[in-house]
Structure formats: C-alpha cells, structure tokens
Amino acid sequence: MSIQVWTWILVGITFTLYIGIAIWTRAGSTKEFYVAGGGVSPLANGLATAADWMSAASFISMAGLISFNGYDGSVYLMGWTGGYVLLALLLAPYLRKFGKFTVPDFIGDRYYSNVARSVAVFCALLVSFTYVAGQMRGVGLVFSRFLEVDINTGVIIGMIIVLFYAVLGGMKGITYTQVAQYCVLIFAFMVPAIFISIQMTGNPIPQLGFGGFDENGVYLLDKLDGLHKELGFAEYTSGSKTTLDVFLITAALMFGTAGLPHVIVRFFTVKRVVDARKSAGWALLFIAILYTTAPAIAVFARTNLIDTVSNQEYEKMPEWFGNWEKTGLIKFDDKNNDGLIQYVADAKKNELIVDKDIMVLANPEIAGLPNWVIALVAAGALAAALSTAAGLLLVISASVSHDLIKKMINPNISEKGELVAARLSAVVAVCVAGYFGINPPDFVAATVALAFGLAAASFFPAIVLGIFSKRMNKEGAILGMAVGILLMLFYMMKFKFDWFGGGTKEDWWFGISPEGFGTVAMIANFIVSLIVSKFTPAPPKEVIEIVTNIRIPSGAAEATH
C-alpha cells in the first residue's frame, strides 16, 4: 500500500480512538472538566503528563534542530529535560497541596488580589497562545505532506479534532486521550529510530547506535563532523553560540517549564500529594525515553540527508525528495545550471533549503523504511501536537471561565453556567490557535521556546516566592510579573518581529537571543518582586499560615482542600 493509504488508515484508527475515549470519559461537572475529578492514578497521570509535555516541538522539531545545529541544538534537550525535573521536585507537590485548579487561581488566592489574578490570567493566555501556535503548525506540517493537503487545511482539520475532544471531555477526556496519545507517539518515535540504528550501526538501541561505528568502522559522529567540514558547515560536535547565550536559553527553558500552566495543572488531577510525586516520577521516565533518543535520530537524519542529496543529480533524486518538494518545505534552486544539488554552508553557492521541522518526518523516507513506518511517524507526530494543544486549550478555557468569570466577573454563576462558559471559551481559543497555526511567528521549536521564555519571565518567580517566602506580598508579585512579562514581550517583538526597528542579531543586548532573554526578564521579575515586597505591607496572617501549611511534611499524604 502507498504511504498515503497507510497514513489514512493509521491516522483514522488513532483519531477514532481519541474521539471514542473523549465520548466515554466526557466531563459532567466543573471538577471533571478542570482536573478530571481529582481521581487519576499516578501511572495514568504520568503517561498523560508525558504526552502533554512532549509536544510537536519535542517530537517533530527538537531532533530537527539538533540535526541542523549540532551542539547548539542541545540547549533544547538540556533545558526541557532539566525543566521537568525542576518542576517535579520544586513546585508540583506544593502546588498540589495548595489545591487550586489553575495557576492564576493559585496566584489570585496566594496574593489575595484580583489584580494579581488578572495579571496571571493575561500571562497564562499569552503563554498558552504562543505555545499552541507551534502545535497547530506541527499539525499543518504533517497533514500537508502525508494527506497531501495544504498546511492551512491541515491546521483546520486539527482544530476540528481538538475542539471535539477538548470541549466535550474537558480534563477528564483529555487525560485518558493523552494516555493513548503517549503510547502512539512513543511507539512511532522509537520504531524508525531502531530500524535506522540497525541499518547504520548494527545496534538496535539508538542511544548506543549514534555513539557507535558505521559499516566502514568509522565513528558515526566523526563521519558527520567530516561531512560538515567538506560542505563548509561548522563541526557538528562544536557550537557557535556564546557560552552566555547557551546558559541563558537553557535556563529560560528550564524555568519556563516550571511556570507552564498546562503542565502544572496535571498535578491537580491525582487524589493525594504523594500521588503527585509518583506521577512526576513516572512522567520523567516516559519523557526520558524520547529525549534520550532524539540526539540519535538527529545524527542519523543529518548523515542520511547529506549522503543522499549532496552533489547528487536532481533528476535522479529518490521519490521522497519530490514528495517534500511539493509541500514547499524543501526547495532546490539550480544556481549554476549543472543539474547537481550543491548543498553547502555558503549561502551564495547553496542551492538547497530544508525546513528544520521536516527532519523527523522525512527521516524514515530518506532511510527507505517501509511505508507503514513512515505513516506511523505521521500518526505519532499528530498525537504529540494534538495532546499538547488540547492541554493548552483547556488552560485557556479555564483561565477565562474559572479565573475571570467565576472569580471576578460573576461569582454567583452556577456550575452548569461555568461549564458552558468553559466550553465556549475553548471554542474561541481553538479558532485563535488555528489563526496562529496558519500564521506562526517561526518554526515549531523556536515558537515554543518563546512561550517558555514568557512563562519564565512571568510565572516562575511568583510561584516560587509564593511557596517559599512568607514575606512575599501582592504588590511585589503584581509589579514583578508585570515587569517580567513586559520586558520579555518588548525584547521578543523587537528582535523576533522587528516591531521597533533595529531588530537584527547584531543588535541583541550582550549577544542574548530572544529565546534566552526570558532568563534576564525572570531575574528582573525576582529583583522587582523582592524589593517592592520589602517596602510594602506584609501579607495578612491567614496567607502566611497558608504558606506555612503547604510546606509542612506531616499529613502531606492527603491534599488539604
């Protein structure tokens, strides 16, 4: 069977599964809609958290970035992995014990202020919409190639699917859908990796294969370094970013992880605080499987790409090249009219442009794997993108219905009315997400990295100080979040979108990229928060007691709400 037929079959089966689960587990109350009723097992929550965490950026784009950027791309691997550890150990159990549905809810109650809640809602919406733009672009990429539709149509198809099970099932439906999506995405990620590792090194374990030797006894990374040198690229195993920028990007991704609303809310879906810790451990194990495999896929894909296209006759290129060329994600411009593909680092001589986001998706085709494996990767990529998109859309709808309407605009709204508001908010959010998916600010991983920077700049200091500082008050938190988010927004708009002029790489402040500036904005948030709180009134006694209580180990096996 053709790749397209296999894709229709596998995508059809998986989508039917997701929709069936959504119908079976549909939410009947606000608690089920927001936190799945609070009764999810640690193992199921670990699987769902891993699927929620491993977005299109992890599945599609991270290996592509490492594939093209080599050592420089590893900042995403280090930042996202370290960030999850930070979240699981430092914040998740305390937030679970506090017992609130959303991050704005925690901030609003901890800082005894609707102004603080409003700022948090604004930040949650900004972070979530930036993040979801990357997911919807990932969906469009997959559909554009494998279902042979344009990217915009692909995004619209993804919107309809997500809308159905996110609006109907809420967190309860999403949780069990994400369990299925994790199984699909990890199987789809590992099968081609194992196939190609055996092909290239004879080792069935990809993590060991990319550190092994090819059929000629040449160390694979040495071979790739040699290929890069021949083509004028920087050595694959050395970096071009400054040490400062590498550190700041890694830190922004780490601290941004700990402030991501859609990941934090997963820890409210279990019964007890001890279950939150267990599910964090399970999730870390499930995440590690993909994250330790990504560098191997990056090396395999990069080596195969260069071997296949460099200095080859365009007319004799394999079928996969033409398939991807139709999508516009690979472009060949024969500058010297010799019919050969000159793939080199020199922009004036280079004749081939390859979108970073296609490497994981194209890798099985380049390696000549069976059509069912190629289609399986498409199904896995969709599972990764849709699982995270659904979690983000739930955060958006909860921020509007629970934090904005229930807590501030209409406190007397009925549970049924709140549920209707949540579902209507999700519908609007899907439409906005689709727009950003059709008009994304950058490739998937870069778009998602900006969301992490925004989360680090706004939420991380407010959450950490809210848990560990009894002196932290509403004035400090509000001004700190405002300074952090506005500073990050200014830098992002200036250097990513050139809104204020002079937005070139040479103009970066101290050579800091927009992806790394979230760390600087976060530090500014911390400084402003601590200084302002020192010179303004202390929090009320009851708030100090709450802070003391959520850090007491005794009785921590049970949630205190």
C-alpha positions, 0 to 999 in steps of 0.5 A: 500500500502507498504511504498515503493509504497507510497514513489514512488508515493509521491516522483514522484508527488513532483519531477514532480512538481519541474521539471514542475515549473523549465520548466515554470519559466526557466531563459532567461537572466543573471538577471533571472538566478542570482536573478530571475529578481529582481521581487519576492514578499516578501511572495514568497521570504520568503517561498523560503528563508525558504526552502533554509535555512532549509536544510537536516541538519535542517530537517533530522539531527538537531532533530537527534542530539538533540535526541542523545545529549540532551542539547548539541544538542541545540547549533544547534537550538540556533545558526541557529535560532539566525543566521537568525535573525542576518542576517535579521536585520544586513546585508540583507537590506544593502546588498540589497541596495548595489545591487550586485548579489553575495557576492564576487561581493559585496566584489570585488566592496566594496574593489575595488580589484580583489584580494579581489574578488578572495579571496571571490570567493575561500571562497564562493566555499569552503563554498558552497562545504562543505555545499552541501556535507551534502545535497547530503548525506541527499539525499543518506540517504533517497533514500537508505532506502525508494527506497531501493537503495544504498546511492551512487545511491541515491546521483546520482539520486539527482544530476540528479534532481538538475542539471535539475532544477538548470541549466535550471531555474537558480534563477528564477526556483529555487525560485518558486521550493523552494516555493513548496519545503517549503510547502512539507517539512513543511507539512511532518515535522509537520504531524508525529510530531502531530500524535506522540504528540497525541499518547504520550501526548494527545496534538496535538501541539508538542511544548506543547506535549514534555513539557507535561505528558505521559499516566502514568502522568509522565513528558515526559522529566523526563521519558527520563532523567530516561531512560538515567540514567538506560542505563548509558547515561548522563541526557538528560536535562544536557550537557557535553560540556564546557560552552566555547565550547557551546558559541563558536559553537553557535556563529560560527553558528550564524555568519556563517549564516550571511556570507552564500552566498546562503542565502544572495543572496535571498535578491537580488531577491525582487524589493525594500529594504523594500521588503527585510525586509518583506521577512526576516520577513516572512522567520523567521516565516516559519523557526520558525515553524520547529525549534520550533518543532524539540526539540519535535520530538527529545524527542519523537524519543529518548523515542520511540527508547529506549522503543522499542529496549532496552533489547528487543529480536532481533528476535522479533524486529518490521519490521522497525528495519530490514528495517534500518538494511539493509541500514547499518545505524543501526547495532546490534552486539550480544556481549554476545550471549543472543539474547537481544539488550543491548543498553547502554552508555558503549561502551564495553557492547553496542551492538547497533549503530544508525546513528544520521541522521536516527532519523527523518526518522525512527521516524514515523516507530518506532511510527507505523504511517501509511505508507503514513506518513512515505513516506511523511517524505521521500518526505519532507526530499528530498525537504529540501536537494534538495532546499538547494543544488540547492541554493548552486549550483547556488552560485557556478555557479555564483561565477565562471561565474559572479565573475571570468569570467565576472569580471576578466577573460573576461569582454567583454563576452556577456550575452548569453556567461555568461549564458552558462558559468553559466550553465556549471559551475553548471554542474561541481559543481553538479558532485563535490557535488555528489563526496562529497555526496558519500564521506562526511567528517561526518554526515549531521549536523556536515558537515554543521556546518563546512561550517558555521564555514568557512563562519564565519571565512571568510565572516562575518567580511568583510561584516560587516566592509564593511557596517559599517566602512568607514575606512575599506580598501582592504588590511585589508579585503584581509589579514583578510579573508585570515587569517580567512579562513586559520586558520579555514581550518588548525584547521578543517583538523587537528582535523576533518581529522587528516591531521597533526597528533595529531588530537584527542579531547584531543588535541583541543586548550582550549577544542574548537571543530572544529565546534566552532573554526570558532568563534576564526578564525572570531575574528582573521579575525576582529583583522587582518582586523582592524589593517592592515586597520589602517596602510594602505591607506584609501579607495578612496572617491567614496567607502566611499560615497558608504558606506555612501549611503547604510546606509542612511534611506531616499529613502531606499524604492527603491534599488539604482542600 
